[in-house]
Amino acid sequence: MEITLYTAFWCPDCRTVKRFLATHNIPYKEIDIETTPGAAEDVIRATGKRAIPQLVIGGRWFQPYRPGKGFLYEEMAKLLGIDQR
C-alpha cells in the first residue's frame, strides 16, 4: 500500500500524523506543500480546499484530522489495518 502525506513544516497536525505513522512503522512519502511546486494546487484540486495534513492511501485522499476533534486515531488505525488492542 503506497501512502503519500501532504504536509507543511509549520503544521502541528502534520507532525501528529508523522508520529503516528512512525510509531506503527508505516512507510510514507512526504510532500511539503510549501517547498514542492504544485503540491498545494494538487491538494486543492483533489479535496476542494487547502487543508493539511492530507493522506493519499492507494489513490484515495483522506484528511486524518477534523477541526474540533483533532487527529482521527481510530479511523486511521482502521484504515491502515492497525490493531489498537
Beta strands, then each sheet from edge to edge (+ up, - down):
strand 1: 3-7
strand 2: 29-32
strand 3: 54-57
strand 4: 60-62
strand 5: 65-66
strand 6: 70-71
sheet 1: 2+ 1+ 3- 4+
sheet 2: 5+ 6-
end
